[in-house]
Every structure is written in structure tokens, then in C-alpha cells.
Amino acid sequence: MQTAMLPFDGWTVHLAGETDFAGWRVAARNLVLNDVPPESTLWNVSGTSSLADLPAVPAGAGLNVPRSFIERAEAVSCHADPQRFALLYRLLWRIREEPQLMKIASDPDVRRFEAMEKSVRRDIHKMRAFVRFRKIGDGAAERYVAWFEPQHFIVERNAPFFARRFTGMRWTILTPHASATWDGVSMAFGPGAARRDPPPEDATEDLWRTYFQSIFNPARLKVKAMQSEMPKKYWRNLPEASLIPQMIAHAEEAAKEMVARMPTSPSPHHARVQAKHWPIRESQAAAEEAEYPSIEETREAARHCRRCPLWRDATQTVFGEGPEGARIVFVGEQPGDREDIAGKPFVGPAGQIFDAVLEEAGIDRLKVYVTNAVKHFKFEPRGKRRIHSKPNAGEIRACRWWLDRELALTKPDAVVALGATAAQSLLGKAVPITRMRGGIIEREDGLPVFLTIHPSFILRIREREDKEAERQRFLDDMKAVRKLMRA
Ligand code: URA
């Protein structure tokens, strides 16, 4: 970073490059403490880093900025907008006078900051989803190269994710702005590249195409949704994208064929391919945790979950729903047939009882967070029907990572275990629900777990009177939960 006096009596700050956030921090702190207003600064990314020209910081001067602003500002600094560093400086300047500024969503600077942050995060996720490596060389010379065109300057920020995910590979990601190279031990960043630089197609691309074809479900084809998930601008760099027009054209025919076929289990070959290419190591968990700082980002990541094999036969991940600050979280067992298709928890027959009883108890479902211990539908195929099958301890354990993230992000006052699977997931051990229902167990982390039955239990009771009595008991439990919300 370099600074120079301007004729208009302001400061031009030259940062070392597009991603020199550290340089911006030093300069911004210095200029704010010297009371240099935003309109007297110009921010430029073409210079060589130098602190020498900055004015001295007045003795005893200090600056208190919320850590969350700095963290978010670092994300915004990756945006391609040339005015981003000026915007960050203006916000920093204003925060000194208005410490609550970042909470004013209607403020134009805050709005712009939030839109830029969102766009950078989205770009980061798209890169994670759409980078495709090509293999070059064999044996000791084996390495992988990918070409990607991000919208923003995100390569440096995103590289640690790829290092964790592809730790054992030697790879390079080339983009127009910068390149990142991982040699299995350390990361190096280099200049940008041109699109012709990556090596030509290879066998890895066939693997992607096979994978994409195998997960494509013609009966559930939604062209718009598919294009919003995989926008057209990314297609030219994706090997599997060449299949899309053809698959859309043949979808109707393929759907008919699929309905006629009995459901089958995934082939052993498919399972081996998955195990090799999507391994999840526990050591990644903590790092990934930090990657998903909001429910939205966690939900997006869960869409690609491969922590257990249940994803293979399910239509989609059914993640929790509700406000991030909900005071109560309800946890069911796993999505059923209807939830699997809708992608939402508790919308089928059990969900209807659940909704009706919540309403009678005076709990607004829109104000609580509703989720499941296991996020994929587990079933046994019976002809054309899919019969619910109970998740086992390994599947519950594998999925607990997502439930823990949901609880960490919503920070509820209490959580309601709807049935034995939820209780097992939340408490880490089996609990006799019929004996303990209506009771509360406090977890080691202090979170109270209210125990009750699963609403589908009511559905299974045949005798009308018994059914009604059980429904009433469930209603009493929900009223007790309502009191917890008031407490
Ligand atoms: N049963 C559950 O446990 N969860 C749902 O989402 C639906 C039915």
C-alpha cells in the first residue's frame, strides 16, 4: 500500500492488489485516527505496498470496531466493485459516530454492503460446487488442474476449502485474476491465467458426466430450478453441462421408463465411486463448521451432504425451517415420503397433526424452528411405494453434525424431541419416551430437552377413543412447551 498527498488535500491509498485487505485495514485505521473524512480519500489497487507515507497516528488514539464488521468487511473486500474499499472506509468512519449503524438495514451504505457480502458468499459457494479438476500426468507426476471464472476476487479466500477437501491431491485452480496451487502441504498463489491454459478433457470429466447422469431424476425435472442452481454462465466450463439439453429433451420419455422400473439399490460400483470421491473426514468437520456461518449457508451445504449413504436414494436433503432466532426448536425423526418430495419438514400426515396441535396450543409454527434428526428419507421400496424405515444409530450420528449446527445458529431456549430418534440424537443415548414424556432433561451444554412422542404415533392408533386421548396428551405437552416459550 502506498499513500500520496493529493492537490485537493486528501489521500490516495495504493493497495498492493485487489485482495489487499490487510493493507486497507492499516491505512483505514490510520486515516480514521487522523480524522481524514471519506470524501478526502481515494482508494486504488494498482500500487506497491508502502506504509511510509501515512500520517503518524496521534499519540494515545485508539479505534474500537466490532470484530463482526471486520470479518464481514473482509468478505466484501473480495467484491469486484472498484468502489468497495471506499465504501468500507465510509462505513468505518460512520461506525465511530453510529456504533449501531450496521443494524440499520435501510441505510443505503449498509444495504450496499449487505448485497455485496451476499454476492461474494454466493460466488464462493458456486466455486465450491462448480470447480472441476482435470488430471494431468501419472504416478509421481500426477496433478489436477481446474479452470474457473468467478465473479469476484475469491480465489485466495476459497483456496483453504479446496485444500481441506482435496488434501491428498496436488492441484491448481486457474482463474482470470489469480491461481492457487496446493502441493499436498502448502498453498501458493500466482497470477491469473487465460482460458486456454488448462489441459484438455480427460477421464475425470467422464466421471462427472456419469455422476450427473446418475443423479438426474427426469420425473422431478424443474428446468428453472436447475438453471438457478447451475446458472448457464457456468455451463461452458462444466463437463456434465453438455448433457443438459439432451436430458431435458428426453426427460418425459425417461420419466415414463423410470416409473415402470422397480426401484433398485445403488450398484456396488456407484458406492465405490462415491466413497472414493466424496469422503468426509472428521478432521474436516471443525473447519467446515466455520465455513457456514448462517442457516442459509448451512442449508445450502447440506444439500450436498454425503456423510452417510442415505442421500443416494432420497430425492433431496430436507433441512430445518424457521427463523434463525427461534426460541424453540422442534426435532422430528426423518422426512417422510411427502417431505422428501417437497423438500420441507413436517408437511405430510404427521405434519398436519403437528400443525393442528401447535395451533391449538397457541404456538405459531412460523415462529419456531422445525427440523429432523436425520435429513434424508430412509425407505424400503415396495413396488411403487416407499415405506418408511427407521434410521440406525450410525445414520443418526452422521447427521447429528447438521443438527448441532442448526442448534448453534438458532441458539434456542429449549429444544423439543419429538420421539425416540430425536431424543437419541439430542442426548446421545436412547431414552424411554413413553415413561419420560413431558419431562425435561438438561444436556451438558445446558440446553433443556423437552421429551414427547412423535406425532405419527397418534396416526398409528386405530381406536378412536385412544387416538383422541393420545392427541389430548400431546396437546398438553405442547401447552407445556408454550409455557417454556413465555418463561
Ligand atoms: N416425520 C418426521 O419425523 N419428520 C418429518 O419431517 C415428517 C414426518
Residues whose N, C-alpha, C, O or C-beta is under 5 A from the ligand:
A	BS01	URA	G332 E333 Q334 P335 G336 E339 K344 P345 F346 A350 N372
